[in-house]
Amino acid sequence: MWVWIAVVAIALIVLSAVAMKVLGRLHGLERAARKLQHRQEEALELQAGAERLQVTLEALQERAELAHDQVEQIKAGRGR
């Protein structure tokens, strides 16, 4: 009878040690998942900023083309 109690006690100790190790790893995985989520949010913000910059650059290019056309008209008016 004492042998079975000792076997069960040892099994519980081993099970507890393994469970503690697994819980420690889960905590690390949870922390890594939070970091990844934060990085994803940063990437989405950067993507939105890049899209706004693209729109701004397109508008600036249109303005530059308009200015170029106006300069060409001025030059043509002067006979150059």
N, CA, C and O atoms as a MOPAC input file, in Angstrom:
PM7 MOZYME 1SCF
protein

 N      0.81600 1    -1.19200 1     0.00000 1
 C      0.00000 1     0.00000 1     0.00000 1
 C      0.86300 1     1.26100 1     0.00000 1
 O      0.57700 1     2.20100 1    -0.74100 1
 N      1.90400 1     1.29100 1     0.81300 1
 C      2.78800 1     2.45600 1     0.87600 1
 C      3.49900 1     2.69200 1    -0.45700 1
 O      3.81900 1     3.82600 1    -0.81300 1
 N      3.73500 1     1.62700 1    -1.16800 1
 C      4.40800 1     1.74200 1    -2.45800 1
 C      3.51700 1     2.51600 1    -3.43900 1
 O      3.99000 1     3.39000 1    -4.16500 1
 N      2.24600 1     2.18600 1    -3.44900 1
 C      1.32300 1     2.88300 1    -4.35000 1
 C      1.18900 1     4.35500 1    -3.98000 1
 O      1.10500 1     5.21000 1    -4.86200 1
 N      1.17000 1     4.65000 1    -2.72200 1
 C      1.09600 1     6.05100 1    -2.28500 1
 C      2.34700 1     6.80500 1    -2.72600 1
 O      2.25900 1     7.94800 1    -3.17400 1
 N      3.50500 1     6.17000 1    -2.60100 1
 C      4.75900 1     6.79200 1    -3.02700 1
 C      4.76900 1     7.00300 1    -4.54700 1
 O      5.20400 1     8.05000 1    -5.02700 1
 N      4.29300 1     6.01400 1    -5.29500 1
 C      4.25000 1     6.14000 1    -6.75900 1
 C      3.32900 1     7.28900 1    -7.16400 1
 O      3.67400 1     8.07600 1    -8.04500 1
 N      2.15900 1     7.39000 1    -6.52700 1
 C      1.22400 1     8.46400 1    -6.84000 1
 C      1.81500 1     9.81900 1    -6.45600 1
 O      1.67400 1    10.79200 1    -7.19700 1
 N      2.46700 1     9.88100 1    -5.31500 1
 C      3.07400 1    11.14000 1    -4.87300 1
 C      4.16900 1    11.57700 1    -5.84200 1
 O      4.23700 1    12.75100 1    -6.20700 1
 N      5.02000 1    10.65500 1    -6.25800 1
 C      6.09300 1    10.98000 1    -7.20700 1
 C      5.49200 1    11.41200 1    -8.55300 1
 O      5.97300 1    12.35800 1    -9.17500 1
 N      4.45300 1    10.72100 1    -8.99100 1
 C      3.79600 1    11.07600 1   -10.24800 1
 C      3.20900 1    12.48800 1   -10.16500 1
 O      3.30000 1    13.25600 1   -11.12300 1
 N      2.61000 1    12.82800 1    -9.02900 1
 C      2.05800 1    14.17200 1    -8.86000 1
 C      3.15700 1    15.23900 1    -8.86500 1
 O      2.97100 1    16.32400 1    -9.41600 1
 N      4.27600 1    14.93200 1    -8.26400 1
 C      5.40000 1    15.87700 1    -8.25100 1
 C      5.92100 1    16.09500 1    -9.67100 1
 O      6.16600 1    17.23000 1   -10.07900 1
 N      6.08800 1    15.00300 1   -10.42300 1
 C      6.56300 1    15.11000 1   -11.80800 1
 C      5.54400 1    15.87500 1   -12.65200 1
 O      5.91200 1    16.73700 1   -13.44900 1
 N      4.28100 1    15.56000 1   -12.47500 1
 C      3.23200 1    16.25300 1   -13.22500 1
 C      3.22300 1    17.74000 1   -12.89500 1
 O      3.06600 1    18.56900 1   -13.79100 1
 N      3.38600 1    18.08500 1   -11.64000 1
 C      3.42600 1    19.50000 1   -11.24200 1
 C      4.61300 1    20.21100 1   -11.85700 1
 O      4.47500 1    21.34100 1   -12.32600 1
 N      5.78300 1    19.57400 1   -11.86700 1
 C      6.97200 1    20.18800 1   -12.45300 1
 C      6.78600 1    20.42800 1   -13.94100 1
 O      7.14200 1    21.49100 1   -14.45100 1
 N      6.23500 1    19.45500 1   -14.63500 1
 C      5.99700 1    19.59900 1   -16.07300 1
 C      4.96300 1    20.69800 1   -16.32900 1
 O      5.12000 1    21.49300 1   -17.25500 1
 N      3.92400 1    20.74300 1   -15.52300 1
 C      2.88800 1    21.76900 1   -15.69400 1
 C      3.46800 1    23.16400 1   -15.48000 1
 O      3.12000 1    24.09200 1   -16.21100 1
 N      4.34200 1    23.32500 1   -14.49500 1
 C      4.96700 1    24.62500 1   -14.24600 1
 C      5.82800 1    25.04200 1   -15.43300 1
 O      5.83400 1    26.21000 1   -15.82000 1
 N      6.54800 1    24.09700 1   -16.00500 1
 C      7.39600 1    24.38900 1   -17.15800 1
 C      6.53700 1    24.82000 1   -18.34900 1
 O      6.87500 1    25.78000 1   -19.04200 1
 N      5.44100 1    24.12000 1   -18.58400 1
 C      4.54600 1    24.45100 1   -19.69500 1
 C      3.91000 1    25.81800 1   -19.47600 1
 O      3.81400 1    26.60500 1   -20.41800 1
 N      3.47700 1    26.11800 1   -18.26100 1
 C      2.87600 1    27.41600 1   -17.97300 1
 C      3.87300 1    28.54300 1   -18.17600 1
 O      3.50000 1    29.62100 1   -18.63900 1
 N      5.13800 1    28.31300 1   -17.83600 1
 C      6.17800 1    29.30600 1   -18.06700 1
 C      6.35300 1    29.58800 1   -19.55200 1
 O      6.51100 1    30.74000 1   -19.95700 1
 N      6.32500 1    28.55100 1   -20.35100 1
 C      6.44700 1    28.73000 1   -21.80200 1
 C      5.22400 1    29.43200 1   -22.37100 1
 O      5.35000 1    30.25000 1   -23.28300 1
 N      4.04600 1    29.12600 1   -21.84900 1
 C      2.82400 1    29.78900 1   -22.32400 1
 C      2.87200 1    31.28800 1   -22.04100 1
 O      2.40400 1    32.09400 1   -22.84600 1
 N      3.43600 1    31.65500 1   -20.89900 1
 C      3.57400 1    33.07500 1   -20.56700 1
 C      4.48300 1    33.76000 1   -21.59500 1
 O      4.19000 1    34.86500 1   -22.05100 1
 N      5.56300 1    33.11000 1   -21.94600 1
 C      6.46800 1    33.65800 1   -22.95600 1
 C      5.79500 1    33.77900 1   -24.30900 1
 O      5.99200 1    34.76700 1   -25.01700 1
 N      5.00700 1    32.78600 1   -24.67200 1
 C      4.27900 1    32.83700 1   -25.94300 1
 C      3.24500 1    33.95500 1   -25.94500 1
 O      3.04500 1    34.62100 1   -26.96000 1
 N      2.59400 1    34.15700 1   -24.81200 1
 C      1.60300 1    35.23200 1   -24.71100 1
 C      2.27200 1    36.59100 1   -24.88400 1
 O      1.74600 1    37.46700 1   -25.56900 1
 N      3.42500 1    36.75800 1   -24.26400 1
 C      4.16200 1    38.01000 1   -24.38700 1
 C      4.58900 1    38.23200 1   -25.84000 1
 O      4.48500 1    39.34300 1   -26.35900 1
 N      5.06700 1    37.17800 1   -26.48900 1
 C      5.46900 1    37.27900 1   -27.90100 1
 C      4.27500 1    37.61400 1   -28.78500 1
 O      4.41000 1    38.38800 1   -29.73300 1
 N      3.12800 1    37.05300 1   -28.49600 1
 C      1.91300 1    37.33600 1   -29.28400 1
 C      1.51500 1    38.80000 1   -29.13300 1
 O      1.11200 1    39.43300 1   -30.10900 1
 N      1.62400 1    39.34700 1   -27.92100 1
 C      1.31300 1    40.76600 1   -27.71500 1
 C      2.27500 1    41.65200 1   -28.50000 1
 O      1.86000 1    42.64500 1   -29.09800 1
 N      3.56100 1    41.29700 1   -28.50100 1
 C      4.54100 1    42.06800 1   -29.27200 1
 C      4.22300 1    42.02200 1   -30.76000 1
 O      4.30900 1    43.03600 1   -31.45300 1
 N      3.85400 1    40.84100 1   -31.24800 1
 C      3.50600 1    40.71700 1   -32.66400 1
 C      2.27400 1    41.54300 1   -33.01300 1
 O      2.21900 1    42.16400 1   -34.07500 1
 N      1.30200 1    41.55000 1   -32.13400 1
 C      0.09400 1    42.33800 1   -32.37900 1
 C      0.44000 1    43.82400 1   -32.42100 1
 O     -0.07500 1    44.56500 1   -33.26000 1
 N      1.31800 1    44.25600 1   -31.50700 1
 C      1.74300 1    45.65600 1   -31.48600 1
 C      2.46800 1    46.00300 1   -32.78600 1
 O      2.23800 1    47.06600 1   -33.36200 1
 N      3.33600 1    45.11500 1   -33.24400 1
 C      4.05900 1    45.34500 1   -34.50600 1
 C      3.08300 1    45.40600 1   -35.68800 1
 O      3.27000 1    46.20100 1   -36.60900 1
 N      2.05500 1    44.57500 1   -35.65800 1
 C      1.06500 1    44.59300 1   -36.73000 1
 C      0.32600 1    45.92900 1   -36.74800 1
 O      0.07600 1    46.48400 1   -37.81800 1
 N     -0.02400 1    46.44700 1   -35.56900 1
 C     -0.69800 1    47.74100 1   -35.49600 1
 C      0.20800 1    48.84500 1   -36.03600 1
 O     -0.25100 1    49.73400 1   -36.75300 1
 N      1.50100 1    48.78800 1   -35.68900 1
 C      2.45600 1    49.76800 1   -36.20800 1
 C      2.56000 1    49.66800 1   -37.72800 1
 O      2.61600 1    50.68500 1   -38.41900 1
 N      2.58600 1    48.45100 1   -38.24000 1
 C      2.69100 1    48.25500 1   -39.69100 1
 C      1.45900 1    48.81800 1   -40.40200 1
 O      1.58200 1    49.41600 1   -41.47200 1
 N      0.27900 1    48.63200 1   -39.81800 1
 C     -0.94100 1    49.17100 1   -40.41500 1
 C     -0.92700 1    50.69800 1   -40.41900 1
 O     -1.37300 1    51.32900 1   -41.37800 1
 N     -0.40800 1    51.28900 1   -39.33400 1
 C     -0.30200 1    52.74600 1   -39.28700 1
 C      0.67800 1    53.24800 1   -40.34700 1
 O      0.41900 1    54.24600 1   -41.01900 1
 N      1.79400 1    52.55400 1   -40.49000 1
 C      2.76900 1    52.94400 1   -41.51200 1
 C      2.18600 1    52.80600 1   -42.91300 1
 O      2.43400 1    53.64200 1   -43.78200 1
 N      1.41700 1    51.75500 1   -43.12400 1
 C      0.79600 1    51.55700 1   -44.43000 1
 C     -0.17900 1    52.68900 1   -44.74100 1
 O     -0.21600 1    53.18900 1   -45.86500 1
 N     -0.96000 1    53.08700 1   -43.75200 1
 C     -1.89700 1    54.19700 1   -43.95700 1
 C     -1.13200 1    55.48200 1   -44.25100 1
 O     -1.53700 1    56.26200 1   -45.11300 1
 N     -0.03800 1    55.70500 1   -43.54700 1
 C      0.78100 1    56.88600 1   -43.80800 1
 C      1.37600 1    56.86000 1   -45.20100 1
 O      1.44700 1    57.88900 1   -45.87200 1
 N      1.80300 1    55.68700 1   -45.63500 1
 C      2.36200 1    55.54900 1   -46.98300 1
 C      1.30200 1    55.83100 1   -48.04100 1
 O      1.59700 1    56.43600 1   -49.07200 1
 N      0.08700 1    55.40000 1   -47.79400 1
 C     -1.00300 1    55.66900 1   -48.74300 1
 C     -1.30300 1    57.17000 1   -48.81200 1
 O     -1.54100 1    57.70900 1   -49.89300 1
 N     -1.29000 1    57.84100 1   -47.65200 1
 C     -1.51100 1    59.29600 1   -47.64900 1
 C     -0.37800 1    59.99700 1   -48.38900 1
 O     -0.61500 1    60.94400 1   -49.14100 1
 N      0.83000 1    59.54200 1   -48.18100 1
 C      1.98000 1    60.12000 1   -48.87200 1
 C      1.87300 1    59.92300 1   -50.37800 1
 O      2.21800 1    60.81600 1   -51.15300 1
 N      1.39900 1    58.76600 1   -50.78800 1
 C      1.21900 1    58.48100 1   -52.21400 1
 C      0.22400 1    59.46400 1   -52.83200 1
 O      0.46200 1    59.99700 1   -53.91600 1
 N     -0.88200 1    59.69900 1   -52.14300 1
 C     -1.89100 1    60.64600 1   -52.63800 1
 C     -1.28700 1    62.04800 1   -52.72300 1
 O     -1.50500 1    62.76400 1   -53.70000 1
 N     -0.52900 1    62.43500 1   -51.69600 1
 C      0.10900 1    63.75300 1   -51.68900 1
 C      1.08600 1    63.88500 1   -52.84300 1
 O      1.12600 1    64.91400 1   -53.51600 1
 N      1.87300 1    62.84600 1   -53.07100 1
 C      2.84200 1    62.89400 1   -54.16900 1
 C      2.16000 1    62.98000 1   -55.53400 1
 O      2.63900 1    63.67800 1   -56.42700 1
 N      1.05300 1    62.27500 1   -55.69000 1
 C      0.31200 1    62.35600 1   -56.95000 1
 C     -0.22200 1    63.77100 1   -57.17000 1
 O     -0.15300 1    64.29600 1   -58.28100 1
 N     -0.75400 1    64.38600 1   -56.11300 1
 C     -1.26000 1    65.76100 1   -56.22600 1
 C     -0.11500 1    66.72100 1   -56.53200 1
 O     -0.27100 1    67.63400 1   -57.34200 1
 N      1.01500 1    66.52100 1   -55.89900 1
 C      2.18000 1    67.36800 1   -56.14200 1
 C      2.67800 1    67.21000 1   -57.57400 1
 O      3.08800 1    68.18800 1   -58.19900 1
 N      2.64800 1    66.01400 1   -58.08800 1
 C      3.06100 1    65.76900 1   -59.46900 1
 C      2.12300 1    66.48800 1   -60.44200 1
 O      2.57400 1    67.06800 1   -61.43000 1
 N      0.83300 1    66.44800 1   -60.16300 1
 C     -0.12500 1    67.16100 1   -61.00900 1
 C      0.15000 1    68.66000 1   -60.99600 1
 O      0.10800 1    69.31900 1   -62.03500 1
 N      0.43400 1    69.19400 1   -59.79500 1
 C      0.74500 1    70.62700 1   -59.68700 1
 C      2.02300 1    70.96200 1   -60.44700 1
 O      2.11000 1    72.00700 1   -61.09200 1
 N      3.01300 1    70.07500 1   -60.37100 1
 C      4.27000 1    70.31100 1   -61.08700 1
 C      4.03900 1    70.29100 1   -62.59300 1
 O      4.61700 1    71.10500 1   -63.31400 1
 N      3.21700 1    69.39000 1   -63.07300 1
 C      2.90600 1    69.33600 1   -64.49800 1
 C      2.16200 1    70.59500 1   -64.94300 1
 O      2.41500 1    71.13000 1   -66.02300 1
 N      1.23300 1    71.06500 1   -64.08900 1
 C      0.51700 1    72.30000 1   -64.39300 1
 C      1.47800 1    73.48000 1   -64.46800 1
 O      1.39500 1    74.30000 1   -65.38200 1
 N      2.38600 1    73.56200 1   -63.50700 1
 C      3.36900 1    74.64800 1   -63.49600 1
 C      4.25800 1    74.56200 1   -64.73000 1
 O      4.58800 1    75.58500 1   -65.33000 1
 N      4.64000 1    73.37300 1   -65.10400 1
 C      5.47700 1    73.18300 1   -66.28600 1
 C      4.73400 1    73.64700 1   -67.54500 1
 O      5.30400 1    74.31800 1   -68.40600 1
 N      3.47100 1    73.28300 1   -67.63300 1
 C      2.66500 1    73.71700 1   -68.77800 1
 C      2.55200 1    75.24500 1   -68.82500 1
 O      2.63700 1    75.85100 1   -69.89300 1
 N      2.36000 1    75.85600 1   -67.65500 1
 C      2.26700 1    77.31600 1   -67.60800 1
 C      3.58200 1    77.96200 1   -68.03100 1
 O      3.57500 1    78.96800 1   -68.74100 1
 N      4.70300 1    77.39700 1   -67.60600 1
 C      6.01100 1    77.91700 1   -68.00900 1
 C      6.17700 1    77.78400 1   -69.51800 1
 O      6.68800 1    78.69200 1   -70.17400 1
 N      5.74900 1    76.66900 1   -70.05900 1
 C      5.83900 1    76.47100 1   -71.51700 1
 C      4.98200 1    77.49000 1   -72.25400 1
 O      5.39300 1    78.00100 1   -73.29600 1
 N      3.79600 1    77.79400 1   -71.72900 1
 C      2.92400 1    78.78600 1   -72.36300 1
 C      3.55900 1    80.17600 1   -72.30400 1
 O      3.47600 1    80.95000 1   -73.25700 1
 N      4.18800 1    80.47400 1   -71.17600 1
 C      4.86200 1    81.77300 1   -71.03400 1
 C      6.01300 1    81.88000 1   -72.01900 1
 O      6.18600 1    82.91000 1   -72.67000 1
 N      6.80300 1    80.81300 1   -72.13100 1
 C      7.92800 1    80.79800 1   -73.06900 1
 C      7.42100 1    80.93800 1   -74.50800 1
 O      8.01500 1    81.65500 1   -75.31300 1
 N      6.32200 1    80.24800 1   -74.82300 1
 C      5.76500 1    80.32300 1   -76.17000 1
 C      5.24600 1    81.72200 1   -76.46800 1
 O      5.33100 1    82.18600 1   -77.60500 1
 N      4.71600 1    82.39000 1   -75.46600 1
 C      4.20800 1    83.74800 1   -75.63100 1
 C      5.32100 1    84.74800 1   -75.87400 1
 O      5.09700 1    85.76800 1   -76.52600 1
 N      6.50900 1    84.48300 1   -75.36800 1
 C      7.65400 1    85.36600 1   -75.54200 1
 C      8.39100 1    85.06400 1   -76.83600 1
 O      9.30500 1    85.79500 1   -77.21700 1
 N      8.00200 1    84.00000 1   -77.50900 1
 C      8.62700 1    83.65900 1   -78.76900 1
 C      9.89900 1    82.86300 1   -78.62100 1
 O     10.74300 1    82.89900 1   -79.51600 1
 N     10.07000 1    82.15100 1   -77.53700 1
 C     11.28000 1    81.33800 1   -77.32600 1
 C     11.09100 1    79.93000 1   -77.76100 1
 O     12.01200 1    79.12100 1   -77.65000 1

